[in-house]
Amino acid sequence: MASVQRPGTQSRNDWMDRAKMPHTQLLRDMALFVEVARRKSFSQAAVALGMPISSLSRRITMFESVVGLRLLDRTTRKLALTSYGEAYLAQISRLVDEAQRTFDDMMAVARGPSGFLKIAAPPDFWVLRHLSSVITEFSALHEHIHVHVDLKPAPVDLVGDSYDLAVAIEEPHEKSLIVRKVAEVENGIFGSPAYLAERGTPVAPIDLEKHQFILPMQGTSATWTLNRGGESVPITVGGPLSCNSLSLARRFAVAGQGLTRANVINVDDDLSAGRLQRVLPDWNLPATPVYFVTTSRLMPARARSFIDFATKRLGAALASVSGDTRRPVRRAGHLSP
């Protein structure tokens, strides 16, 4: 008598037959799954991959069928990884990244780095002035790389918005991101000649507490620390104006609305033209670090090429800023891991 298989059960041979898949398709489906899992969105992953959402969804469904486990929980409003999906993503992410990097390296050997390089950067004056020059020079040397720059304030969603890298002036809180320190930009306190003539020029840090400040952050007051050699003095400053932009705070200061803190590199032209003066030039606020941020150490050749090139050029450009009222910008001696 022939054996009868109970409904809902499956023989080992049936499962093995179903699991047979060409290696090329298996590797591709692994890469598709990683893209969807990282973005937690079929639509965003489909755009990044350049394929229809329906085709991507169908491939993932077939992949889950082959694996025999549900890797993604789908609803009409959101997409989430199952416990199996999280474990699988952790295991194969590096494999997929290494495979992509190897392919990019081979392409780079054949014709140099190529592809679409998407960069996020803060909308600060020094970025417009110096990073633009670095990118122009880089593009002239790499005709097969198309560079796109988005100017946007932090925080930046590198994965969700498909960025290869971000330029940041604040170290990200996410531990998974790879942060490389490029340089440091000196900061100081500045005011217009008209304001200082009316309110007096501070001669010591404590004098700043009597002055009106434009705060480049939300709030009516802030505590800053000034440094000179081995000395360190905390001061509390405040005023009726605040904003979330260093550039706008600088404009308020030029208009005589008060003192403000600023990157020295951002006010270079104002100092030369006499629109601003540096207050307490022997004292510095903590320097602003400049970082390159990526999602992985396993970057495509185009991103690695840009970071290597820009680290030297941008660091040198920032370090070259000097003047009578300020010390040169300090350049980081190495990249943090």
C-alpha positions as CSV (number, residue, x, y, z in Angstrom):
1,M,0.0,0.0,0.0
2,A,1.3,3.4,-0.9
3,S,2.0,5.7,2.0
4,V,-0.2,8.7,2.4
5,Q,1.3,12.1,3.3
6,R,-0.7,14.2,5.7
7,P,-1.9,17.6,4.4
8,G,0.5,20.4,5.3
9,T,3.5,18.2,5.5
10,Q,6.3,17.9,3.1
11,S,8.9,15.2,2.4
12,R,12.6,15.9,2.6
13,N,13.0,15.1,-1.1
14,D,10.3,17.7,-2.0
15,W,12.1,20.3,0.1
16,M,15.4,19.5,-1.5
17,D,13.9,19.8,-5.0
18,R,12.4,23.1,-4.1
19,A,15.7,24.4,-2.6
20,K,17.6,23.7,-5.8
21,M,18.5,27.1,-7.3
22,P,21.2,28.3,-9.7
23,H,24.0,29.9,-7.7
24,T,23.8,33.1,-9.7
25,Q,20.1,33.5,-8.8
26,L,20.7,32.6,-5.2
27,L,23.4,35.3,-4.9
28,R,21.2,37.9,-6.6
29,D,18.2,37.2,-4.4
30,M,20.4,37.5,-1.3
31,A,21.5,40.9,-2.6
32,L,17.8,41.9,-3.2
33,F,16.8,40.8,0.3
34,V,19.7,42.8,1.8
35,E,18.6,45.9,-0.1
36,V,14.9,45.6,1.0
37,A,15.8,44.7,4.6
38,R,18.2,47.7,5.0
39,R,15.7,50.1,3.7
40,K,12.6,48.5,5.2
41,S,10.8,49.5,2.0
42,F,10.1,47.7,-1.2
43,S,9.5,51.0,-3.1
44,Q,12.8,52.5,-2.0
45,A,14.7,49.4,-2.7
46,A,13.1,49.1,-6.1
47,V,14.2,52.6,-7.0
48,A,17.7,52.0,-5.8
49,L,17.9,48.7,-7.8
50,G,16.2,50.1,-10.9
51,M,13.5,47.4,-11.1
52,P,9.7,47.2,-10.8
53,I,8.3,46.8,-7.2
54,S,6.2,43.9,-8.4
55,S,9.3,42.0,-9.7
56,L,11.2,42.7,-6.5
57,S,8.4,41.6,-4.3
58,R,7.9,38.4,-6.4
59,R,11.6,37.6,-6.1
60,I,11.6,38.0,-2.3
61,T,8.5,35.8,-2.0
62,M,10.2,33.1,-4.1
63,F,13.3,33.4,-2.0
64,E,11.4,33.0,1.2
65,S,9.7,29.9,-0.3
66,V,13.1,28.4,-1.1
67,V,14.4,29.1,2.3
68,G,11.3,27.8,4.0
69,L,11.1,30.7,6.4
70,R,9.3,34.0,6.5
71,L,11.9,36.7,6.5
72,L,9.7,39.8,6.2
73,D,6.4,40.8,7.8
74,R,4.5,42.9,5.3
75,T,1.5,45.2,6.0
76,T,0.0,47.9,3.9
77,R,1.7,50.5,6.1
78,K,5.1,49.1,7.0
79,L,7.7,46.4,6.4
80,A,9.5,44.7,9.3
81,L,12.1,41.9,9.6
82,T,11.1,38.7,11.4
83,S,13.5,37.2,13.9
84,Y,14.7,34.9,11.1
85,G,15.1,37.9,8.8
86,E,17.2,39.8,11.3
87,A,19.5,36.8,11.9
88,Y,19.8,36.1,8.2
89,L,20.5,39.8,7.4
90,A,23.3,39.9,9.9
91,Q,24.9,36.8,8.4
92,I,24.8,37.7,4.7
93,S,25.2,41.5,4.7
94,R,29.0,41.3,4.7
95,L,29.0,38.7,2.0
96,V,26.9,40.8,-0.2
97,D,29.0,44.0,0.5
98,E,32.2,42.1,-0.3
99,A,30.8,40.7,-3.5
100,Q,29.8,44.2,-4.6
101,R,33.1,45.7,-3.6
102,T,35.0,42.9,-5.5
103,F,32.9,43.7,-8.7
104,D,33.5,47.4,-8.3
105,D,37.3,46.8,-7.9
106,M,37.4,44.7,-11.1
107,M,35.5,47.5,-12.9
108,A,37.9,50.1,-11.5
109,V,40.9,48.1,-12.7
110,A,39.3,47.8,-16.2
111,R,38.4,51.5,-16.7
112,G,38.7,53.3,-13.4
113,P,36.1,54.0,-10.7
114,S,32.6,54.5,-12.2
115,G,29.0,54.9,-11.4
116,F,26.7,57.3,-9.5
117,L,28.2,58.9,-6.4
118,K,25.6,60.5,-4.1
119,I,26.9,62.8,-1.3
120,A,25.1,64.6,1.5
121,A,26.7,67.7,2.9
122,P,25.6,70.5,5.3
123,P,24.5,73.8,3.7
124,D,27.4,75.8,5.3
125,F,29.4,78.5,3.6
126,W,32.7,76.6,3.8
127,V,31.1,73.6,2.1
128,L,29.9,75.8,-0.8
129,R,33.3,77.4,-1.0
130,H,35.7,74.5,-0.5
131,L,33.9,71.2,-1.0
132,S,32.7,72.5,-4.4
133,S,36.3,73.0,-5.5
134,V,37.3,69.5,-4.3
135,I,34.4,67.9,-6.2
136,T,35.1,69.9,-9.4
137,E,38.7,68.7,-9.3
138,F,37.7,65.1,-8.6
139,S,35.2,65.1,-11.4
140,A,37.8,66.3,-13.9
141,L,40.0,63.3,-13.0
142,H,37.2,60.7,-13.0
143,E,35.0,61.0,-16.1
144,H,33.1,57.8,-15.5
145,I,31.8,58.9,-12.1
146,H,28.7,61.1,-11.9
147,V,28.7,63.1,-8.6
148,H,25.4,64.3,-7.1
149,V,25.5,66.5,-4.0
150,D,22.5,67.1,-1.7
151,L,22.8,70.1,0.7
152,K,20.8,69.2,3.8
153,P,21.1,69.6,7.5
154,A,21.8,66.7,9.9
155,P,20.6,64.1,10.6
156,V,21.0,62.3,7.2
157,D,19.5,58.9,6.5
158,L,22.3,57.4,4.5
159,V,20.5,54.1,3.8
160,G,17.0,55.3,3.2
161,D,18.1,58.1,0.9
162,S,20.7,56.0,-0.9
163,Y,23.8,58.1,0.0
164,D,27.2,56.7,-0.6
165,L,28.6,59.1,2.0
166,A,27.9,62.2,4.0
167,V,30.0,65.1,5.1
168,A,29.1,65.9,8.7
169,I,30.2,68.4,11.4
170,E,28.6,66.4,14.2
171,E,29.6,62.8,15.0
172,P,26.5,60.6,14.3
173,H,24.9,58.8,17.3
174,E,24.3,55.6,15.3
175,K,27.1,53.1,16.3
176,S,26.7,51.2,13.1
177,L,28.0,54.1,10.9
178,I,31.7,54.4,9.9
179,V,33.1,57.8,10.8
180,R,36.3,59.2,9.4
181,K,37.7,62.5,10.8
182,V,39.0,64.7,8.0
183,A,39.9,68.0,9.8
184,E,38.9,70.5,12.4
185,V,37.6,74.0,11.8
186,E,38.5,76.7,14.3
187,N,35.7,78.6,16.0
188,G,35.6,82.1,17.4
189,I,33.3,84.9,18.6
190,F,32.6,87.8,16.2
191,G,30.7,91.1,16.1
192,S,30.3,94.0,13.8
193,P,32.4,97.2,14.3
194,A,29.1,99.2,14.8
195,Y,27.9,96.8,17.6
196,L,31.3,96.8,19.4
197,A,31.6,100.6,19.1
198,E,28.2,100.9,20.8
199,R,28.4,98.2,23.5
200,G,32.2,98.0,24.0
201,T,34.8,95.4,23.2
202,P,35.2,92.6,25.7
203,V,38.7,92.2,27.1
204,A,38.1,89.0,29.2
205,P,35.8,86.0,28.8
206,I,33.6,87.1,31.7
207,D,32.8,90.4,29.8
208,L,30.9,88.3,27.2
209,E,28.1,87.7,29.7
210,K,27.1,91.3,29.5
211,H,26.7,91.2,25.8
212,Q,23.8,90.3,23.5
213,F,24.3,87.1,21.5
214,I,22.8,85.6,18.4
215,L,22.6,81.9,19.2
216,P,23.1,79.4,16.3
217,M,20.8,77.0,18.1
218,Q,17.3,77.1,19.6
219,G,17.1,78.7,23.0
220,T,17.5,82.0,24.9
221,S,20.8,81.1,26.5
222,A,23.8,78.7,26.2
223,T,26.9,77.8,28.1
224,W,30.1,77.9,26.1
225,T,33.7,77.1,27.1
226,L,36.6,79.3,25.9
227,N,40.1,77.9,25.8
228,R,43.5,79.6,25.8
229,G,46.6,77.4,26.2
230,G,45.9,75.4,29.4
231,E,43.1,77.8,30.6
232,S,39.4,76.9,30.2
233,V,36.6,79.3,31.1
234,P,32.9,78.5,30.9
235,I,30.6,81.5,30.1
236,T,26.8,81.8,29.9
237,V,25.6,83.9,26.9
238,G,22.1,84.8,25.7
239,G,20.1,87.1,23.6
240,P,16.7,87.8,21.9
241,L,17.7,86.1,18.6
242,S,18.4,82.4,17.8
243,C,18.4,80.3,14.6
244,N,19.4,76.9,13.4
245,S,21.9,78.2,10.8
246,L,25.5,79.4,11.3
247,S,25.2,81.4,8.1
248,L,22.0,83.2,9.2
249,A,23.6,83.9,12.6
250,R,26.5,85.5,10.8
251,R,24.2,87.7,8.8
252,F,22.5,88.9,12.0
253,A,25.9,89.7,13.5
254,V,27.0,91.6,10.4
255,A,23.7,93.6,10.8
256,G,24.8,94.6,14.3
257,Q,22.3,92.5,16.2
258,G,24.9,91.2,18.6
259,L,27.9,88.8,18.9
260,T,27.9,85.2,17.6
261,R,30.1,82.2,17.4
262,A,31.2,81.1,13.9
263,N,33.6,78.9,12.1
264,V,36.6,81.1,11.2
265,I,36.4,79.9,7.7
266,N,32.8,81.1,7.3
267,V,33.7,84.7,8.2
268,D,37.0,85.0,6.3
269,D,35.6,87.4,3.8
270,D,33.7,89.4,6.4
271,L,36.9,89.9,8.4
272,S,38.9,91.0,5.3
273,A,36.1,93.5,4.3
274,G,35.8,94.8,7.9
275,R,32.2,93.7,8.3
276,L,33.1,91.7,11.4
277,Q,35.8,91.7,14.0
278,R,37.0,88.8,16.1
279,V,36.4,89.2,19.8
280,L,39.0,87.9,22.3
281,P,41.2,86.6,19.4
282,D,43.5,84.8,21.9
283,W,40.6,82.6,23.1
284,N,39.1,79.7,21.1
285,L,35.8,77.8,21.3
286,P,36.1,74.0,20.8
287,A,36.9,73.3,17.2
288,T,34.3,71.9,14.8
289,P,35.3,68.5,13.5
290,V,34.6,67.5,9.9
291,Y,33.8,63.9,9.2
292,F,33.1,61.6,6.3
293,V,30.4,59.1,7.2
294,T,29.5,55.9,5.4
295,T,27.4,52.8,6.3
296,S,30.2,50.3,5.8
297,R,33.9,50.0,5.5
298,L,33.2,47.9,2.3
299,M,32.6,50.9,0.0
300,P,32.4,50.8,-3.8
301,A,35.5,52.0,-5.6
302,R,33.9,55.4,-6.5
303,A,33.3,56.2,-2.8
304,R,36.7,55.1,-1.7
305,S,38.4,57.1,-4.5
306,F,36.5,60.2,-3.5
307,I,37.2,59.9,0.2
308,D,40.9,59.3,-0.4
309,F,41.1,62.3,-2.8
310,A,38.9,64.7,-0.7
311,T,40.6,63.9,2.6
312,K,43.8,65.3,1.2
313,R,42.4,68.2,-0.7
314,L,39.7,69.3,1.8
315,G,42.0,68.9,4.8
316,A,44.7,71.0,3.0
317,A,42.1,73.7,2.0
318,L,40.8,74.0,5.6
319,A,44.3,74.1,7.0
320,S,45.3,76.9,4.7
321,V,42.9,79.4,6.1
322,S,44.8,81.9,8.2
323,G,44.7,85.5,9.2
324,D,46.0,88.1,11.7
325,T,43.1,87.7,14.1
326,R,43.0,83.9,14.3
327,R,45.3,80.8,14.3
328,P,45.4,78.5,11.3
329,V,42.7,75.8,11.1
330,R,44.0,72.6,12.6
331,R,44.1,69.6,10.4
332,A,43.6,66.1,11.8
333,G,46.8,64.0,11.4
334,H,44.9,60.8,10.7
335,L,41.5,59.3,10.1
336,S,39.7,57.7,12.9
337,P,38.8,54.1,12.3
